[in-house]
Amino acid sequence: MYKIGDSVVYPMHGAGVIEDIEQKEILGKMQSYYVMRMPIGDMKVMVPMDNAVEIGMRDVICKAQAEKVLESFRTSETDVIQNWSKRFRDNMGRIKSGDIFEVSSVVKSLMLRDRQKGLSTGERKMLSNAKQILISEIVVATGITHDEIEQRLADMIDEELSQG
């Protein structure tokens, strides 16, 4: 069970801080909700406390893990699936897993594909969402700004493309 002030990750939305715990009556049933503030987009998300575990809510990674994620972004090989629908399904499953390394891999492969061939509207939206999830957790874990993380990712992609 989380408490106010805890930094957590809500898969498909990213990292945030629990600001409050509220009771709400929805469809005639009283339920407790974590009220999370998401640093990116200044969004507020309410997560039913009873469903937090099955939704995949988890603690934010530590600063050392965040550095490992950035290093894996730089060094990991990307497996480019040519079939659009299979690639989209695989990437969506990786994002939904809540595993930050999987999300990082999706971001890298879509950023590379975007620079090399361009992305469809669906994949462009997926890249934006996956980037938000990845960057939000690194921001919360390290205190580095959103813009700085985004620039580091772009620089790593430029570096990889320049190497051939």
C-alpha positions as CSV (number, residue, x, y, z in Angstrom):
1,M,0.0,0.0,0.0
2,Y,1.3,3.4,-1.0
3,K,1.1,6.6,1.0
4,I,1.0,10.3,0.2
5,G,4.3,11.5,-1.1
6,D,5.3,8.2,-2.7
7,S,6.7,8.2,-6.2
8,V,5.0,5.5,-8.3
9,V,4.6,4.4,-11.9
10,Y,1.2,3.8,-13.5
11,P,1.8,1.8,-16.7
12,M,0.5,3.5,-19.8
13,H,0.7,6.9,-18.1
14,G,4.2,7.1,-16.5
15,A,5.6,8.2,-13.2
16,G,4.0,10.6,-10.7
17,V,3.7,11.3,-7.0
18,I,0.7,10.4,-4.8
19,E,-0.7,13.7,-3.7
20,D,-3.8,12.4,-1.9
21,I,-6.0,9.4,-1.1
22,E,-9.7,10.1,-1.6
23,Q,-12.9,8.3,-1.1
24,K,-15.4,8.5,-4.0
25,E,-18.8,7.0,-4.6
26,I,-19.0,5.6,-8.1
27,L,-22.0,3.6,-9.2
28,G,-23.3,3.5,-5.6
29,K,-20.0,2.0,-4.3
30,M,-17.5,3.8,-2.0
31,Q,-14.0,3.2,-3.1
32,S,-10.6,4.6,-2.1
33,Y,-8.4,6.2,-4.8
34,Y,-4.8,7.2,-5.1
35,V,-4.6,10.7,-6.5
36,M,-1.4,11.0,-8.6
37,R,0.1,14.1,-10.0
38,M,2.0,13.4,-13.2
39,P,4.9,15.9,-13.7
40,I,4.6,15.8,-17.5
41,G,1.5,17.5,-18.8
42,D,0.5,18.4,-15.2
43,M,-2.1,15.7,-15.3
44,K,-3.9,14.2,-12.3
45,V,-4.8,10.5,-12.3
46,M,-7.1,8.6,-9.9
47,V,-6.2,5.0,-9.4
48,P,-8.5,2.7,-7.5
49,M,-6.5,1.4,-4.5
50,D,-8.1,-2.1,-4.8
51,N,-6.8,-2.4,-8.4
52,A,-3.3,-0.9,-8.0
53,V,-1.4,-4.2,-8.0
54,E,-3.3,-5.8,-10.9
55,I,-3.0,-2.6,-12.9
56,G,0.8,-2.9,-12.5
57,M,1.4,0.2,-10.3
58,R,4.9,0.0,-8.9
59,D,7.7,2.0,-7.2
60,V,9.7,4.4,-9.4
61,I,13.2,3.1,-10.2
62,C,16.2,4.5,-8.2
63,K,18.7,6.9,-9.7
64,A,21.2,4.1,-10.4
65,Q,18.6,2.1,-12.3
66,A,17.6,5.3,-14.3
67,E,21.3,5.6,-15.4
68,K,21.2,1.9,-16.4
69,V,18.0,2.5,-18.5
70,L,19.8,5.4,-20.3
71,E,22.9,3.3,-20.9
72,S,20.7,0.4,-22.2
73,F,19.1,2.9,-24.5
74,R,22.5,3.8,-25.9
75,T,23.8,0.3,-26.3
76,S,20.8,-1.9,-27.1
77,E,20.2,-3.4,-30.5
78,T,16.8,-2.8,-32.0
79,D,14.8,-5.6,-33.7
80,V,12.9,-4.0,-36.5
81,I,9.8,-6.0,-37.4
82,Q,8.7,-5.0,-41.0
83,N,5.0,-5.9,-40.6
84,W,3.3,-2.8,-39.3
85,S,0.5,-4.5,-37.4
86,K,2.8,-7.0,-35.7
87,R,5.3,-4.3,-34.8
88,F,2.5,-2.2,-33.3
89,R,1.0,-5.1,-31.3
90,D,4.5,-6.1,-30.0
91,N,5.3,-2.6,-29.0
92,M,2.0,-2.1,-27.3
93,G,2.6,-5.2,-25.3
94,R,6.0,-4.0,-24.3
95,I,4.6,-0.6,-23.1
96,K,1.8,-2.2,-21.2
97,S,4.2,-4.5,-19.4
98,G,5.3,-1.5,-17.3
99,D,9.0,-2.6,-17.6
100,I,11.0,0.6,-18.1
101,F,13.6,-1.3,-20.1
102,E,10.9,-2.6,-22.5
103,V,9.5,1.0,-22.8
104,S,13.0,2.3,-23.5
105,S,13.4,-0.3,-26.2
106,V,10.1,0.8,-27.9
107,V,11.1,4.4,-27.7
108,K,14.5,3.7,-29.3
109,S,13.2,1.5,-32.1
110,L,10.4,4.0,-33.0
111,M,12.8,7.0,-32.8
112,L,15.2,5.2,-35.2
113,R,12.4,4.2,-37.5
114,D,11.0,7.7,-37.5
115,R,14.4,9.2,-38.5
116,Q,15.0,6.5,-41.2
117,K,11.6,5.9,-42.8
118,G,9.0,8.0,-40.9
119,L,6.2,6.7,-38.8
120,S,2.5,6.2,-39.4
121,T,0.1,8.4,-37.3
122,G,-0.6,5.4,-35.0
123,E,3.1,4.8,-34.4
124,R,3.8,8.5,-34.0
125,K,1.2,8.6,-31.2
126,M,2.7,5.5,-29.7
127,L,6.2,7.0,-29.7
128,S,4.9,10.2,-28.0
129,N,3.1,8.1,-25.3
130,A,6.1,5.8,-24.8
131,K,8.5,8.7,-24.6
132,Q,6.3,10.4,-22.0
133,I,6.2,7.2,-19.9
134,L,10.0,6.8,-20.2
135,I,11.0,10.4,-19.6
136,S,8.6,10.9,-16.7
137,E,10.1,8.0,-14.7
138,I,13.7,9.2,-15.4
139,V,12.7,12.7,-14.4
140,V,11.2,11.5,-11.1
141,A,14.1,9.1,-10.4
142,T,16.9,11.6,-11.2
143,G,15.6,15.1,-10.9
144,I,17.0,15.9,-14.4
145,T,14.6,18.0,-16.4
146,H,12.3,16.7,-19.1
147,D,14.0,18.7,-21.8
148,E,17.4,17.5,-20.8
149,I,16.4,13.8,-20.9
150,E,14.6,14.3,-24.2
151,Q,17.8,15.9,-25.6
152,R,20.0,13.1,-24.3
153,L,17.8,10.5,-26.1
154,A,17.8,12.5,-29.3
155,D,21.6,12.8,-29.1
156,M,22.0,9.1,-28.6
157,I,19.9,8.4,-31.7
158,D,21.9,10.9,-33.7
159,E,25.1,9.2,-32.6
160,E,23.9,5.8,-33.5
161,L,22.7,7.0,-37.0
162,S,26.0,8.7,-37.6
163,Q,27.9,5.5,-36.9
164,G,26.1,3.7,-39.6
